[in-house]
Amino acid sequence: MKHHAAFGLSMEDIDAVVVEDSKPMQTILRSILLSFKVARVRVFDSADEALEASLAEPPNVILTDWRMQPTSGYQFLRLVRHRHMEPLCYVPILFITAHGTRPLVDKALRAGAHHVLVKPVSPSTLYKRLNWILSDDRPMTLEHSGFYNIYGIQKTLDAQADKLQSLAGARLHHRIATRKRAEVEGAVEAAFDKKADRGPVFAGGKTEEPKQHSAAARHIREAGFASVKGGKIH
């Protein structure tokens, strides 16, 4: 196993290749890299041009876009990482893309990319990532497929995927439990509201009359009793 081509170098030693089909983005990346005082920056419009030049003079670092035609960034990565491309297969590759979705990042890292940055990228972020790559001591290992990859990357990504899946399961369980609790609380409140509307039920099975109705009925009964007792009918 060998370290990647930029391991242990200083920023001033870097020979960088930029693969980008956007002219404005080419200018931005070239300007940023030259501000870091790197040794050389070569810019190419396509992966095919970059591959040909890199085979003749292997760089220390490759910065590339993901979505390009006719050869995509992913296809370019797989070409570079093939064992027949030695010593180019050891060059660290950093993707700079406007489509930094989780599946894309996972696919790029599993295929041998060292990092993925999302556009627009700031000079400070790019500088930190390049410095991180220069000190990244993970060796490159040849897999059974015939492609070089970063040692241990598959296990690391699998562990991260398991953790994310566990978190997703916990969130789903919490949502289900919260919904069921709300349903139970709603049913209990509805039952109590219905019982309150009927009024309290006594042992004889009769429902208590509303207080104002009971008072009126009592007044009528008392008035009628008094009238009969006095011998008069009203």
mmCIF file of the C-alpha atoms, coordinates in Angstrom:
data_MODEL
# 
_entry.id   MODEL 
# 
loop_
_atom_site.group_PDB 
_atom_site.id 
_atom_site.type_symbol 
_atom_site.label_atom_id 
_atom_site.label_alt_id 
_atom_site.label_comp_id 
_atom_site.label_asym_id 
_atom_site.label_entity_id 
_atom_site.label_seq_id 
_atom_site.pdbx_PDB_ins_code 
_atom_site.Cartn_x 
_atom_site.Cartn_y 
_atom_site.Cartn_z 
_atom_site.occupancy 
_atom_site.B_iso_or_equiv 
_atom_site.pdbx_formal_charge 
_atom_site.auth_seq_id 
_atom_site.auth_comp_id 
_atom_site.auth_asym_id 
_atom_site.auth_atom_id 
_atom_site.pdbx_PDB_model_num 
ATOM 1   C CA . MET A 1 1   ? 0.000    0.000  0.000   1.00 0.00 ? 1   MET A CA 1 
ATOM 2   C CA . LYS A 1 2   ? 1.193    3.494  -0.851  1.00 0.00 ? 2   LYS A CA 1 
ATOM 3   C CA . HIS A 1 3   ? 0.260    6.987  0.243   1.00 0.00 ? 3   HIS A CA 1 
ATOM 4   C CA . HIS A 1 4   ? -1.408   9.287  -2.242  1.00 0.00 ? 4   HIS A CA 1 
ATOM 5   C CA . ALA A 1 5   ? 0.728    11.522 -4.457  1.00 0.00 ? 5   ALA A CA 1 
ATOM 6   C CA . ALA A 1 6   ? 0.289    14.709 -2.394  1.00 0.00 ? 6   ALA A CA 1 
ATOM 7   C CA . PHE A 1 7   ? 0.966    13.253 1.048   1.00 0.00 ? 7   PHE A CA 1 
ATOM 8   C CA . GLY A 1 8   ? 3.615    15.192 2.983   1.00 0.00 ? 8   GLY A CA 1 
ATOM 9   C CA . LEU A 1 9   ? 3.967    17.973 0.436   1.00 0.00 ? 9   LEU A CA 1 
ATOM 10  C CA . SER A 1 10  ? 3.685    21.680 1.214   1.00 0.00 ? 10  SER A CA 1 
ATOM 11  C CA . MET A 1 11  ? 1.170    23.935 -0.498  1.00 0.00 ? 11  MET A CA 1 
ATOM 12  C CA . GLU A 1 12  ? 3.987    25.485 -2.561  1.00 0.00 ? 12  GLU A CA 1 
ATOM 13  C CA . ASP A 1 13  ? 4.874    22.054 -3.996  1.00 0.00 ? 13  ASP A CA 1 
ATOM 14  C CA . ILE A 1 14  ? 1.459    21.324 -5.463  1.00 0.00 ? 14  ILE A CA 1 
ATOM 15  C CA . ASP A 1 15  ? 1.065    20.744 -9.177  1.00 0.00 ? 15  ASP A CA 1 
ATOM 16  C CA . ALA A 1 16  ? -2.718   21.015 -9.581  1.00 0.00 ? 16  ALA A CA 1 
ATOM 17  C CA . VAL A 1 17  ? -4.957   19.986 -12.460 1.00 0.00 ? 17  VAL A CA 1 
ATOM 18  C CA . VAL A 1 18  ? -8.401   21.579 -12.757 1.00 0.00 ? 18  VAL A CA 1 
ATOM 19  C CA . VAL A 1 19  ? -11.078  19.864 -14.874 1.00 0.00 ? 19  VAL A CA 1 
ATOM 20  C CA . GLU A 1 20  ? -14.027  22.191 -15.418 1.00 0.00 ? 20  GLU A CA 1 
ATOM 21  C CA . ASP A 1 21  ? -16.244  22.845 -18.453 1.00 0.00 ? 21  ASP A CA 1 
ATOM 22  C CA . SER A 1 22  ? -17.300  26.294 -17.230 1.00 0.00 ? 22  SER A CA 1 
ATOM 23  C CA . LYS A 1 23  ? -14.932  29.085 -18.246 1.00 0.00 ? 23  LYS A CA 1 
ATOM 24  C CA . PRO A 1 24  ? -15.927  31.411 -15.363 1.00 0.00 ? 24  PRO A CA 1 
ATOM 25  C CA . MET A 1 25  ? -15.393  28.592 -12.864 1.00 0.00 ? 25  MET A CA 1 
ATOM 26  C CA . GLN A 1 26  ? -12.021  27.809 -14.437 1.00 0.00 ? 26  GLN A CA 1 
ATOM 27  C CA . THR A 1 27  ? -10.960  31.395 -13.864 1.00 0.00 ? 27  THR A CA 1 
ATOM 28  C CA . ILE A 1 28  ? -12.157  31.368 -10.254 1.00 0.00 ? 28  ILE A CA 1 
ATOM 29  C CA . LEU A 1 29  ? -10.403  28.123 -9.340  1.00 0.00 ? 29  LEU A CA 1 
ATOM 30  C CA . ARG A 1 30  ? -7.178   29.120 -11.093 1.00 0.00 ? 30  ARG A CA 1 
ATOM 31  C CA . SER A 1 31  ? -7.158   32.449 -9.257  1.00 0.00 ? 31  SER A CA 1 
ATOM 32  C CA . ILE A 1 32  ? -7.814   30.807 -5.871  1.00 0.00 ? 32  ILE A CA 1 
ATOM 33  C CA . LEU A 1 33  ? -5.114   28.184 -6.334  1.00 0.00 ? 33  LEU A CA 1 
ATOM 34  C CA . LEU A 1 34  ? -2.519   30.721 -7.483  1.00 0.00 ? 34  LEU A CA 1 
ATOM 35  C CA . SER A 1 35  ? -3.295   32.806 -4.377  1.00 0.00 ? 35  SER A CA 1 
ATOM 36  C CA . PHE A 1 36  ? -2.164   29.773 -2.334  1.00 0.00 ? 36  PHE A CA 1 
ATOM 37  C CA . LYS A 1 37  ? 1.254    30.024 -4.052  1.00 0.00 ? 37  LYS A CA 1 
ATOM 38  C CA . VAL A 1 38  ? 1.014    26.512 -5.544  1.00 0.00 ? 38  VAL A CA 1 
ATOM 39  C CA . ALA A 1 39  ? 3.753    25.486 -7.949  1.00 0.00 ? 39  ALA A CA 1 
ATOM 40  C CA . ARG A 1 40  ? 1.568    25.048 -11.041 1.00 0.00 ? 40  ARG A CA 1 
ATOM 41  C CA . VAL A 1 41  ? -2.074   25.066 -12.157 1.00 0.00 ? 41  VAL A CA 1 
ATOM 42  C CA . ARG A 1 42  ? -3.215   23.389 -15.380 1.00 0.00 ? 42  ARG A CA 1 
ATOM 43  C CA . VAL A 1 43  ? -6.824   23.867 -16.499 1.00 0.00 ? 43  VAL A CA 1 
ATOM 44  C CA . PHE A 1 44  ? -8.741   21.625 -18.923 1.00 0.00 ? 44  PHE A CA 1 
ATOM 45  C CA . ASP A 1 45  ? -12.210  21.855 -20.459 1.00 0.00 ? 45  ASP A CA 1 
ATOM 46  C CA . SER A 1 46  ? -12.865  18.124 -20.484 1.00 0.00 ? 46  SER A CA 1 
ATOM 47  C CA . ALA A 1 47  ? -11.939  14.945 -18.626 1.00 0.00 ? 47  ALA A CA 1 
ATOM 48  C CA . ASP A 1 48  ? -10.455  13.440 -21.788 1.00 0.00 ? 48  ASP A CA 1 
ATOM 49  C CA . GLU A 1 49  ? -8.009   16.320 -22.259 1.00 0.00 ? 49  GLU A CA 1 
ATOM 50  C CA . ALA A 1 50  ? -7.093   16.251 -18.580 1.00 0.00 ? 50  ALA A CA 1 
ATOM 51  C CA . LEU A 1 51  ? -6.500   12.492 -18.631 1.00 0.00 ? 51  LEU A CA 1 
ATOM 52  C CA . GLU A 1 52  ? -4.163   12.683 -21.596 1.00 0.00 ? 52  GLU A CA 1 
ATOM 53  C CA . ALA A 1 53  ? -2.115   15.506 -20.075 1.00 0.00 ? 53  ALA A CA 1 
ATOM 54  C CA . SER A 1 54  ? -2.055   13.898 -16.634 1.00 0.00 ? 54  SER A CA 1 
ATOM 55  C CA . LEU A 1 55  ? -0.752   10.613 -17.984 1.00 0.00 ? 55  LEU A CA 1 
ATOM 56  C CA . ALA A 1 56  ? 2.151    12.471 -19.586 1.00 0.00 ? 56  ALA A CA 1 
ATOM 57  C CA . GLU A 1 57  ? 2.830    14.582 -16.478 1.00 0.00 ? 57  GLU A CA 1 
ATOM 58  C CA . PRO A 1 58  ? 1.019    13.299 -13.366 1.00 0.00 ? 58  PRO A CA 1 
ATOM 59  C CA . PRO A 1 59  ? -0.078   16.133 -11.057 1.00 0.00 ? 59  PRO A CA 1 
ATOM 60  C CA . ASN A 1 60  ? -0.150   16.025 -7.245  1.00 0.00 ? 60  ASN A CA 1 
ATOM 61  C CA . VAL A 1 61  ? -3.845   16.955 -6.949  1.00 0.00 ? 61  VAL A CA 1 
ATOM 62  C CA . ILE A 1 62  ? -6.838   16.915 -9.298  1.00 0.00 ? 62  ILE A CA 1 
ATOM 63  C CA . LEU A 1 63  ? -9.845   19.200 -8.801  1.00 0.00 ? 63  LEU A CA 1 
ATOM 64  C CA . THR A 1 64  ? -12.765  18.271 -11.025 1.00 0.00 ? 64  THR A CA 1 
ATOM 65  C CA . ASP A 1 65  ? -16.423  18.937 -11.665 1.00 0.00 ? 65  ASP A CA 1 
ATOM 66  C CA . TRP A 1 66  ? -18.947  16.083 -11.449 1.00 0.00 ? 66  TRP A CA 1 
ATOM 67  C CA . ARG A 1 67  ? -21.315  16.759 -14.340 1.00 0.00 ? 67  ARG A CA 1 
ATOM 68  C CA . MET A 1 68  ? -19.384  17.028 -17.592 1.00 0.00 ? 68  MET A CA 1 
ATOM 69  C CA . GLN A 1 69  ? -19.723  15.797 -21.173 1.00 0.00 ? 69  GLN A CA 1 
ATOM 70  C CA . PRO A 1 70  ? -18.860  13.509 -22.836 1.00 0.00 ? 70  PRO A CA 1 
ATOM 71  C CA . THR A 1 71  ? -16.921  11.974 -19.914 1.00 0.00 ? 71  THR A CA 1 
ATOM 72  C CA . SER A 1 72  ? -18.391  12.697 -16.495 1.00 0.00 ? 72  SER A CA 1 
ATOM 73  C CA . GLY A 1 73  ? -16.416  13.390 -13.355 1.00 0.00 ? 73  GLY A CA 1 
ATOM 74  C CA . TYR A 1 74  ? -17.329  9.978  -11.984 1.00 0.00 ? 74  TYR A CA 1 
ATOM 75  C CA . GLN A 1 75  ? -16.104  8.228  -15.147 1.00 0.00 ? 75  GLN A CA 1 
ATOM 76  C CA . PHE A 1 76  ? -12.915  10.266 -15.001 1.00 0.00 ? 76  PHE A CA 1 
ATOM 77  C CA . LEU A 1 77  ? -12.383  9.159  -11.379 1.00 0.00 ? 77  LEU A CA 1 
ATOM 78  C CA . ARG A 1 78  ? -12.809  5.494  -12.281 1.00 0.00 ? 78  ARG A CA 1 
ATOM 79  C CA . LEU A 1 79  ? -10.376  5.814  -15.194 1.00 0.00 ? 79  LEU A CA 1 
ATOM 80  C CA . VAL A 1 80  ? -7.747   7.419  -12.978 1.00 0.00 ? 80  VAL A CA 1 
ATOM 81  C CA . ARG A 1 81  ? -8.137   4.859  -10.189 1.00 0.00 ? 81  ARG A CA 1 
ATOM 82  C CA . HIS A 1 82  ? -7.580   1.816  -12.431 1.00 0.00 ? 82  HIS A CA 1 
ATOM 83  C CA . ARG A 1 83  ? -4.411   -0.125 -11.646 1.00 0.00 ? 83  ARG A CA 1 
ATOM 84  C CA . HIS A 1 84  ? -3.173   0.256  -15.243 1.00 0.00 ? 84  HIS A CA 1 
ATOM 85  C CA . MET A 1 85  ? -3.000   4.036  -14.695 1.00 0.00 ? 85  MET A CA 1 
ATOM 86  C CA . GLU A 1 86  ? -0.103   3.861  -12.214 1.00 0.00 ? 86  GLU A CA 1 
ATOM 87  C CA . PRO A 1 87  ? 1.302    6.257  -10.984 1.00 0.00 ? 87  PRO A CA 1 
ATOM 88  C CA . LEU A 1 88  ? -1.703   8.480  -11.832 1.00 0.00 ? 88  LEU A CA 1 
ATOM 89  C CA . CYS A 1 89  ? -3.951   6.163  -9.799  1.00 0.00 ? 89  CYS A CA 1 
ATOM 90  C CA . TYR A 1 90  ? -2.399   7.538  -6.567  1.00 0.00 ? 90  TYR A CA 1 
ATOM 91  C CA . VAL A 1 91  ? -3.305   11.178 -7.251  1.00 0.00 ? 91  VAL A CA 1 
ATOM 92  C CA . PRO A 1 92  ? -5.937   12.523 -4.794  1.00 0.00 ? 92  PRO A CA 1 
ATOM 93  C CA . ILE A 1 93  ? -9.115   13.788 -6.456  1.00 0.00 ? 93  ILE A CA 1 
ATOM 94  C CA . LEU A 1 94  ? -11.313  16.512 -5.015  1.00 0.00 ? 94  LEU A CA 1 
ATOM 95  C CA . PHE A 1 95  ? -14.750  17.090 -6.546  1.00 0.00 ? 95  PHE A CA 1 
ATOM 96  C CA . ILE A 1 96  ? -16.200  20.597 -6.714  1.00 0.00 ? 96  ILE A CA 1 
ATOM 97  C CA . THR A 1 97  ? -19.843  20.344 -7.731  1.00 0.00 ? 97  THR A CA 1 
ATOM 98  C CA . ALA A 1 98  ? -23.126  22.214 -7.577  1.00 0.00 ? 98  ALA A CA 1 
ATOM 99  C CA . HIS A 1 99  ? -24.957  18.944 -6.879  1.00 0.00 ? 99  HIS A CA 1 
ATOM 100 C CA . GLY A 1 100 ? -23.643  17.865 -3.479  1.00 0.00 ? 100 GLY A CA 1 
ATOM 101 C CA . THR A 1 101 ? -26.403  15.430 -2.532  1.00 0.00 ? 101 THR A CA 1 
ATOM 102 C CA . ARG A 1 102 ? -25.789  12.664 0.000   1.00 0.00 ? 102 ARG A CA 1 
ATOM 103 C CA . PRO A 1 103 ? -26.017  9.871  -2.633  1.00 0.00 ? 103 PRO A CA 1 
ATOM 104 C CA . LEU A 1 104 ? -23.523  11.722 -4.857  1.00 0.00 ? 104 LEU A CA 1 
ATOM 105 C CA . VAL A 1 105 ? -21.060  12.204 -2.006  1.00 0.00 ? 105 VAL A CA 1 
ATOM 106 C CA . ASP A 1 106 ? -21.378  8.554  -1.001  1.00 0.00 ? 106 ASP A CA 1 
ATOM 107 C CA . LYS A 1 107 ? -20.844  7.392  -4.596  1.00 0.00 ? 107 LYS A CA 1 
ATOM 108 C CA . ALA A 1 108 ? -17.802  9.629  -5.078  1.00 0.00 ? 108 ALA A CA 1 
ATOM 109 C CA . LEU A 1 109 ? -16.096  8.597  -1.834  1.00 0.00 ? 109 LEU A CA 1 
ATOM 110 C CA . ARG A 1 110 ? -16.776  4.907  -2.397  1.00 0.00 ? 110 ARG A CA 1 
ATOM 111 C CA . ALA A 1 111 ? -15.174  5.209  -5.848  1.00 0.00 ? 111 ALA A CA 1 
ATOM 112 C CA . GLY A 1 112 ? -11.974  6.717  -4.472  1.00 0.00 ? 112 GLY A CA 1 
ATOM 113 C CA . ALA A 1 113 ? -12.455  10.485 -4.226  1.00 0.00 ? 113 ALA A CA 1 
ATOM 114 C CA . HIS A 1 114 ? -10.715  12.166 -1.299  1.00 0.00 ? 114 HIS A CA 1 
ATOM 115 C CA . HIS A 1 115 ? -13.230  14.961 -0.833  1.00 0.00 ? 115 HIS A CA 1 
ATOM 116 C CA . VAL A 1 116 ? -16.355  16.619 -2.239  1.00 0.00 ? 116 VAL A CA 1 
ATOM 117 C CA . LEU A 1 117 ? -16.999  20.363 -2.040  1.00 0.00 ? 117 LEU A CA 1 
ATOM 118 C CA . VAL A 1 118 ? -20.179  22.165 -3.050  1.00 0.00 ? 118 VAL A CA 1 
ATOM 119 C CA . LYS A 1 119 ? -20.193  25.274 -5.261  1.00 0.00 ? 119 LYS A CA 1 
ATOM 120 C CA . PRO A 1 120 ? -19.788  28.115 -4.651  1.00 0.00 ? 120 PRO A CA 1 
ATOM 121 C CA . VAL A 1 121 ? -16.585  27.266 -2.798  1.00 0.00 ? 121 VAL A CA 1 
ATOM 122 C CA . SER A 1 122 ? -14.772  29.872 -0.735  1.00 0.00 ? 122 SER A CA 1 
ATOM 123 C CA . PRO A 1 123 ? -10.965  30.236 -0.809  1.00 0.00 ? 123 PRO A CA 1 
ATOM 124 C CA . SER A 1 124 ? -10.728  29.484 2.921   1.00 0.00 ? 124 SER A CA 1 
ATOM 125 C CA . THR A 1 125 ? -12.719  26.254 2.579   1.00 0.00 ? 125 THR A CA 1 
ATOM 126 C CA . LEU A 1 126 ? -10.646  25.074 -0.377  1.00 0.00 ? 126 LEU A CA 1 
ATOM 127 C CA . TYR A 1 127 ? -7.422   25.911 1.452   1.00 0.00 ? 127 TYR A CA 1 
ATOM 128 C CA . LYS A 1 128 ? -8.496   23.889 4.506   1.00 0.00 ? 128 LYS A CA 1 
ATOM 129 C CA . ARG A 1 129 ? -9.463   20.885 2.374   1.00 0.00 ? 129 ARG A CA 1 
ATOM 130 C CA . LEU A 1 130 ? -6.200   20.953 0.440   1.00 0.00 ? 130 LEU A CA 1 
ATOM 131 C CA . ASN A 1 131 ? -4.240   21.160 3.691   1.00 0.00 ? 131 ASN A CA 1 
ATOM 132 C CA . TRP A 1 132 ? -6.255   18.226 5.005   1.00 0.00 ? 132 TRP A CA 1 
ATOM 133 C CA . ILE A 1 133 ? -5.405   16.195 1.899   1.00 0.00 ? 133 ILE A CA 1 
ATOM 134 C CA . LEU A 1 134 ? -1.692   16.998 2.253   1.00 0.00 ? 134 LEU A CA 1 
ATOM 135 C CA . SER A 1 135 ? -1.711   15.462 5.742   1.00 0.00 ? 135 SER A CA 1 
ATOM 136 C CA . ASP A 1 136 ? -4.110   12.581 4.993   1.00 0.00 ? 136 ASP A CA 1 
ATOM 137 C CA . ASP A 1 137 ? -2.036   9.479  5.700   1.00 0.00 ? 137 ASP A CA 1 
ATOM 138 C CA . ARG A 1 138 ? -4.614   6.880  4.665   1.00 0.00 ? 138 ARG A CA 1 
ATOM 139 C CA . PRO A 1 139 ? -2.875   4.573  2.186   1.00 0.00 ? 139 PRO A CA 1 
ATOM 140 C CA . MET A 1 140 ? -4.198   3.638  -1.235  1.00 0.00 ? 140 MET A CA 1 
ATOM 141 C CA . THR A 1 141 ? -5.030   -0.034 -1.598  1.00 0.00 ? 141 THR A CA 1 
ATOM 142 C CA . LEU A 1 142 ? -5.729   -2.170 -4.661  1.00 0.00 ? 142 LEU A CA 1 
ATOM 143 C CA . GLU A 1 143 ? -9.159   -3.783 -4.484  1.00 0.00 ? 143 GLU A CA 1 
ATOM 144 C CA . HIS A 1 144 ? -10.203  -7.084 -6.085  1.00 0.00 ? 144 HIS A CA 1 
ATOM 145 C CA . SER A 1 145 ? -12.014  -5.072 -8.765  1.00 0.00 ? 145 SER A CA 1 
ATOM 146 C CA . GLY A 1 146 ? -8.676   -3.816 -10.090 1.00 0.00 ? 146 GLY A CA 1 
ATOM 147 C CA . PHE A 1 147 ? -9.221   -0.236 -8.880  1.00 0.00 ? 147 PHE A CA 1 
ATOM 148 C CA . TYR A 1 148 ? -7.279   1.633  -6.221  1.00 0.00 ? 148 TYR A CA 1 
ATOM 149 C CA . ASN A 1 149 ? -9.194   3.082  -3.306  1.00 0.00 ? 149 ASN A CA 1 
ATOM 150 C CA . ILE A 1 150 ? -8.597   4.698  0.070   1.00 0.00 ? 150 ILE A CA 1 
ATOM 151 C CA . TYR A 1 151 ? -7.915   2.085  2.720   1.00 0.00 ? 151 TYR A CA 1 
ATOM 152 C CA . GLY A 1 152 ? -10.881  1.524  5.065   1.00 0.00 ? 152 GLY A CA 1 
ATOM 153 C CA . ILE A 1 153 ? -13.231  3.916  3.272   1.00 0.00 ? 153 ILE A CA 1 
ATOM 154 C CA . GLN A 1 154 ? -15.915  1.290  2.599   1.00 0.00 ? 154 GLN A CA 1 
ATOM 155 C CA . LYS A 1 155 ? -16.166  0.279  6.278   1.00 0.00 ? 155 LYS A CA 1 
ATOM 156 C CA . THR A 1 156 ? -16.227  3.921  7.346   1.00 0.00 ? 156 THR A CA 1 
ATOM 157 C CA . LEU A 1 157 ? -19.060  4.769  4.948   1.00 0.00 ? 157 LEU A CA 1 
ATOM 158 C CA . ASP A 1 158 ? -20.979  1.608  5.914   1.00 0.00 ? 158 ASP A CA 1 
ATOM 159 C CA . ALA A 1 159 ? -20.752  2.585  9.598   1.00 0.00 ? 159 ALA A CA 1 
ATOM 160 C CA . GLN A 1 160 ? -21.996  6.099  8.789   1.00 0.00 ? 160 GLN A CA 1 
ATOM 161 C CA . ALA A 1 161 ? -24.879  4.657  6.739   1.00 0.00 ? 161 ALA A CA 1 
ATOM 162 C CA . ASP A 1 162 ? -25.877  2.341  9.621   1.00 0.00 ? 162 ASP A CA 1 
ATOM 163 C CA . LYS A 1 163 ? -25.822  5.273  12.026  1.00 0.00 ? 163 LYS A CA 1 
ATOM 164 C CA . LEU A 1 164 ? -27.980  7.394  9.720   1.00 0.00 ? 164 LEU A CA 1 
ATOM 165 C CA . GLN A 1 165 ? -30.408  4.504  9.270   1.00 0.00 ? 165 GLN A CA 1 
ATOM 166 C CA . SER A 1 166 ? -30.669  4.053  13.047  1.00 0.00 ? 166 SER A CA 1 
ATOM 167 C CA . LEU A 1 167 ? -31.337  7.769  13.498  1.00 0.00 ? 167 LEU A CA 1 
ATOM 168 C CA . ALA A 1 168 ? -33.976  7.681  10.774  1.00 0.00 ? 168 ALA A CA 1 
ATOM 169 C CA . GLY A 1 169 ? -35.646  4.691  12.461  1.00 0.00 ? 169 GLY A CA 1 
ATOM 170 C CA . ALA A 1 170 ? -35.624  6.476  15.820  1.00 0.00 ? 170 ALA A CA 1 
ATOM 171 C CA . ARG A 1 171 ? -37.198  9.581  14.289  1.00 0.00 ? 171 ARG A CA 1 
ATOM 172 C CA . LEU A 1 172 ? -39.898  7.478  12.616  1.00 0.00 ? 172 LEU A CA 1 
ATOM 173 C CA . HIS A 1 173 ? -40.647  5.654  15.882  1.00 0.00 ? 173 HIS A CA 1 
ATOM 174 C CA . HIS A 1 174 ? -40.910  8.997  17.678  1.00 0.00 ? 174 HIS A CA 1 
ATOM 175 C CA . ARG A 1 175 ? -43.328  10.375 15.075  1.00 0.00 ? 175 ARG A CA 1 
ATOM 176 C CA . ILE A 1 176 ? -45.523  7.252  15.300  1.00 0.00 ? 176 ILE A CA 1 
ATOM 177 C CA . ALA A 1 177 ? -45.530  7.340  19.104  1.00 0.00 ? 177 ALA A CA 1 
ATOM 178 C CA . THR A 1 178 ? -46.387  11.052 19.113  1.00 0.00 ? 178 THR A CA 1 
ATOM 179 C CA . ARG A 1 179 ? -49.265  10.506 16.672  1.00 0.00 ? 179 ARG A CA 1 
ATOM 180 C CA . LYS A 1 180 ? -50.683  7.603  18.704  1.00 0.00 ? 180 LYS A CA 1 
ATOM 181 C CA . ARG A 1 181 ? -50.480  9.606  21.900  1.00 0.00 ? 181 ARG A CA 1 
ATOM 182 C CA . ALA A 1 182 ? -52.343  12.485 20.246  1.00 0.00 ? 182 ALA A CA 1 
ATOM 183 C CA . GLU A 1 183 ? -55.024  10.039 19.046  1.00 0.00 ? 183 GLU A CA 1 
ATOM 184 C CA . VAL A 1 184 ? -55.479  8.585  22.547  1.00 0.00 ? 184 VAL A CA 1 
ATOM 185 C CA . GLU A 1 185 ? -55.631  12.023 24.150  1.00 0.00 ? 185 GLU A CA 1 
ATOM 186 C CA . GLY A 1 186 ? -58.184  13.127 21.567  1.00 0.00 ? 186 GLY A CA 1 
ATOM 187 C CA . ALA A 1 187 ? -60.357  10.060 22.217  1.00 0.00 ? 187 ALA A CA 1 
ATOM 188 C CA . VAL A 1 188 ? -60.244  10.626 25.999  1.00 0.00 ? 188 VAL A CA 1 
ATOM 189 C CA . GLU A 1 189 ? -61.178  14.286 25.647  1.00 0.00 ? 189 GLU A CA 1 
ATOM 190 C CA . ALA A 1 190 ? -64.042  13.411 23.310  1.00 0.00 ? 190 ALA A CA 1 
ATOM 191 C CA . ALA A 1 191 ? -65.376  10.832 25.783  1.00 0.00 ? 191 ALA A CA 1 
ATOM 192 C CA . PHE A 1 192 ? -65.329  13.303 28.651  1.00 0.00 ? 192 PHE A CA 1 
ATOM 193 C CA . ASP A 1 193 ? -66.996  16.005 26.543  1.00 0.00 ? 193 ASP A CA 1 
ATOM 194 C CA . LYS A 1 194 ? -69.788  13.590 25.574  1.00 0.00 ? 194 LYS A CA 1 
ATOM 195 C CA . LYS A 1 195 ? -70.355  12.564 29.202  1.00 0.00 ? 195 LYS A CA 1 
ATOM 196 C CA . ALA A 1 196 ? -70.461  16.201 30.302  1.00 0.00 ? 196 ALA A CA 1 
ATOM 197 C CA . ASP A 1 197 ? -73.107  16.985 27.662  1.00 0.00 ? 197 ASP A CA 1 
ATOM 198 C CA . ARG A 1 198 ? -75.422  14.229 29.015  1.00 0.00 ? 198 ARG A CA 1 
ATOM 199 C CA . GLY A 1 199 ? -75.090  15.362 32.621  1.00 0.00 ? 199 GLY A CA 1 
ATOM 200 C CA . PRO A 1 200 ? -74.391  13.090 35.614  1.00 0.00 ? 200 PRO A CA 1 
ATOM 201 C CA . VAL A 1 201 ? -76.310  9.798  35.867  1.00 0.00 ? 201 VAL A CA 1 
ATOM 202 C CA . PHE A 1 202 ? -77.602  8.601  39.261  1.00 0.00 ? 202 PHE A CA 1 
ATOM 203 C CA . ALA A 1 203 ? -78.154  5.081  40.551  1.00 0.00 ? 203 ALA A CA 1 
ATOM 204 C CA . GLY A 1 204 ? -81.782  5.074  39.412  1.00 0.00 ? 204 GLY A CA 1 
ATOM 205 C CA . GLY A 1 205 ? -80.705  5.689  35.865  1.00 0.00 ? 205 GLY A CA 1 
ATOM 206 C CA . LYS A 1 206 ? -82.136  9.208  35.724  1.00 0.00 ? 206 LYS A CA 1 
ATOM 207 C CA . THR A 1 207 ? -80.209  12.128 34.456  1.00 0.00 ? 207 THR A CA 1 
ATOM 208 C CA . GLU A 1 208 ? -80.096  15.198 36.662  1.00 0.00 ? 208 GLU A CA 1 
ATOM 209 C CA . GLU A 1 209 ? -82.075  18.087 35.262  1.00 0.00 ? 209 GLU A CA 1 
ATOM 210 C CA . PRO A 1 210 ? -80.289  21.294 34.630  1.00 0.00 ? 210 PRO A CA 1 
ATOM 211 C CA . LYS A 1 211 ? -80.255  23.457 37.739  1.00 0.00 ? 211 LYS A CA 1 
ATOM 212 C CA . GLN A 1 212 ? -82.361  26.267 36.301  1.00 0.00 ? 212 GLN A CA 1 
ATOM 213 C CA . HIS A 1 213 ? -85.063  23.787 35.162  1.00 0.00 ? 213 HIS A CA 1 
ATOM 214 C CA . SER A 1 214 ? -85.070  22.036 38.554  1.00 0.00 ? 214 SER A CA 1 
ATOM 215 C CA . ALA A 1 215 ? -85.509  25.336 40.390  1.00 0.00 ? 215 ALA A CA 1 
ATOM 216 C CA . ALA A 1 216 ? -88.441  26.339 38.164  1.00 0.00 ? 216 ALA A CA 1 
ATOM 217 C CA . ALA A 1 217 ? -90.152  22.983 38.630  1.00 0.00 ? 217 ALA A CA 1 
ATOM 218 C CA . ARG A 1 218 ? -89.700  23.179 42.394  1.00 0.00 ? 218 ARG A CA 1 
ATOM 219 C CA . HIS A 1 219 ? -91.232  26.665 42.437  1.00 0.00 ? 219 HIS A CA 1 
ATOM 220 C CA . ILE A 1 220 ? -94.302  25.447 40.490  1.00 0.00 ? 220 ILE A CA 1 
ATOM 221 C CA . ARG A 1 221 ? -94.765  22.427 42.782  1.00 0.00 ? 221 ARG A CA 1 
ATOM 222 C CA . GLU A 1 222 ? -94.465  24.541 45.896  1.00 0.00 ? 222 GLU A CA 1 
ATOM 223 C CA . ALA A 1 223 ? -96.927  27.120 44.516  1.00 0.00 ? 223 ALA A CA 1 
ATOM 224 C CA . GLY A 1 224 ? -99.440  24.389 43.608  1.00 0.00 ? 224 GLY A CA 1 
ATOM 225 C CA . PHE A 1 225 ? -99.136  22.749 47.022  1.00 0.00 ? 225 PHE A CA 1 
ATOM 226 C CA . ALA A 1 226 ? -99.797  26.069 48.742  1.00 0.00 ? 226 ALA A CA 1 
ATOM 227 C CA . SER A 1 227 ? -102.860 26.747 46.597  1.00 0.00 ? 227 SER A CA 1 
ATOM 228 C CA . VAL A 1 228 ? -104.410 23.355 47.337  1.00 0.00 ? 228 VAL A CA 1 
ATOM 229 C CA . LYS A 1 229 ? -103.669 23.710 51.032  1.00 0.00 ? 229 LYS A CA 1 
ATOM 230 C CA . GLY A 1 230 ? -105.471 27.082 51.053  1.00 0.00 ? 230 GLY A CA 1 
ATOM 231 C CA . GLY A 1 231 ? -108.513 25.579 49.314  1.00 0.00 ? 231 GLY A CA 1 
ATOM 232 C CA . LYS A 1 232 ? -108.033 27.550 46.189  1.00 0.00 ? 232 LYS A CA 1 
ATOM 233 C CA . ILE A 1 233 ? -107.285 26.541 42.716  1.00 0.00 ? 233 ILE A CA 1 
ATOM 234 C CA . HIS A 1 234 ? -105.421 28.960 40.518  1.00 0.00 ? 234 HIS A CA 1 
# 
